[in-house]
Amino acid sequence: MHPEPSMDNDRAFEMMIRYEEVGLTTAETIELFQYLVDTGMAWRLQGFYGRQAMALIEEGFVIRPGSQTPSEAAAKSKRRGRPSTKLVGALVEMAQRRIPGRGIIIERLEDRPHTGHDRFNNIVKEMESSGHVDYDTAHTDNHQNFVLVHWFSKPSDYNVSSNWHNKQWYPDKWVKVVSAAPKKEKVE
């Protein structure tokens, strides 16, 4: 079992407000959602919290009560083998933003290496050549799969009313599929 939560409801509430208004660091987000899962609050709050908690559990960042380690939780989620719907051609939005926007995934990058990898800088440069890459996206160690979205209707940013880039890279966990990519027909 994992240790008792180091947070109380007051701190969790304060972090939830910051999470919704300006965002949290990756470590704070994981700490908050681990607490929400441990206490069962993730399943009693508005649906976004439960969906975000499940995404973090599936990625192995948050563990279910009773799991031994985050890697065990990640291994279980990978065994399920649910394929991603965040593929080239899918219509997506940023559901957690005030203005979710609408766009289409035009490129996907899977298993991008972390910042310490020797090819990391070259891969970020390749990403920048096809669309905007903000600092948080370029320098994160936690997100491995990315999508390049061409926006038809731009989403809001956390501190401005509208994002100003037509094409931008995002961790694939940040976007929500509105309409799946068309399936390719098999050629016999």
N, C-alpha and C positions, 0 to 999 in steps of 0.2 A: 504494500500500500504506500501511497505517497504521503508526505508529512501533512500535518494539519494546516489549514489555510492561514497565511500570515496577514490576512486582511479582515476588516470588519465591514458591516453593511454601510456605515457612513463613508468609509474610504471607497468602497465599491461604487456608491452612488455618485461621489465626486468624480471618480474616474469615468463613469458612464456619461456624465455630462460633458466632460472634456472629450471623450471618444466621439460623441455625436457632434460637438461644436467645432473642434479644431483637430481632433485626431490624437492618438497616443503613439508612443514609440512601439516598436515591435515587442519589446520585452514587457512593456506595460499592458499591451493588448493581450498577450498570452497570460500574464498574471491575472488580469481582470476576468477573462473567459474561463480560466482554470477555476477561479473562485466561484463564478456563476454556475459552472457545471458541478463543482463539489457540493454546493449548497442546494442545487436543484432550481435555482432562480432562473437559469437560462431557459428553462422550459415553461416558466410561468410569466415571463415578460413578453413584450410584443414579439411577434414572429421573427423579426430580423435577428434578435439575439439568439434564438434557438438555431436558426439556419447558420449563423456565423459560428456558433459553438460547434455544430456538426462539421462544418468545413474545416475548422481547426483540429477537431478530433481526427477527421479523415486524413489530414496532412501530417498528423503525429505531433503537433505542437501542444495540444491539450490532451490529457488522458481522462478516460472515463473512470468514475469511481470503481475501484476493484482491479483496475489494470496495474500491472507492476511497473512498466516503464513506458515512456513515450514511443520508443522504437517498437515495442510490442503492439501498441495501438496502431502505429503506422503500418506494421506488417499485416495486421488483421484487415485494415482498410484496403490495402493493395491486393490482398487475396480475393477480395470481392470482385475485383476486376471491372468495375463500372467504368466504361470508357467516357472520356470527356466529351461534352457537347460543344465545347469552346473551340470550334474548328474554323478554318478559313471558310468564309461564306455565311457564317452565323450572324444573325442580327442581334446586337447586344445593347445593354444600357448599364449605367452606373447606378444601381438601385439604391445605394446608401447615400447618394447625393440629393440635395434639395431639388435640383433639376437633373433628372437622370440621363437626359440626352438619348439619342439613338444613333447607332453606327454599325458598321459591318467589319468583321475581322478580315483583314487582308493578308496577314502573315502570322505564323505561329512559330515560336522558338521553344523547344522542349529541352529540359535538363541543362539550362545554361549554368556553367560552372560558377562557383562562389568567387568572391573578390580575391582570394589567395591563389587561384588557379593561374597558370602561366598564360593561357589564352584569353583570360578575362577581358583585358583592355582591348584586344582586337575585336572580340565579340561585341563589346559595348560600342566601339566605333562603327562596326557594321550595322548595329541597330540604329545609331544616330544618323547614318546615311539614308535610311528609309523613313524615318519619322522622329518626332521629338522624344527624348529620353530625359525625364527629370532626375534630379539628384537622388531622391529616395529610391527610384526604380533602378538607377545605375549602380548604386552602392549597397544594395541590400544583400545579406547573406541568406535570407530565409526564403525568398521566392525563387523558384527554379524554372517555372514555365511562364512564358510571356506571350502576349498577343499584341499585334499592331492593329489599332482600330482607326478606321477612317470615319469621322463623324459627319452625319447628315445634319443632325441637330445636336449641338454641343452641350455636354453636361456642365453643371456648375463645378467650380473648384471649391475647396473648403473655405476660402476667404474672399472669393470674388463671385460675381453673379454668373459668369460664364467662362468656360475654359477657352483659351484663344488659339489652340493648336488644332488644325484639321486632322492631322494624323499623329497619334501618340502611342507609345508602348506602355503597357500596364502588366503587372502580374496578373495571370489569368484568373486568380481568385477574386480580383476586384470587379470583374464584369459579370453580369447576369445575362444569360441567353434568353432572348425574347422569342426568337424563331430559329430553329436549328438550321444548320447548313443543309442544302439539298444533298441527298444521297446520290453517289455516283452509281450509274448503272453498270452491271457486269457485262463485259464483252465476251462472247463465247467464240 
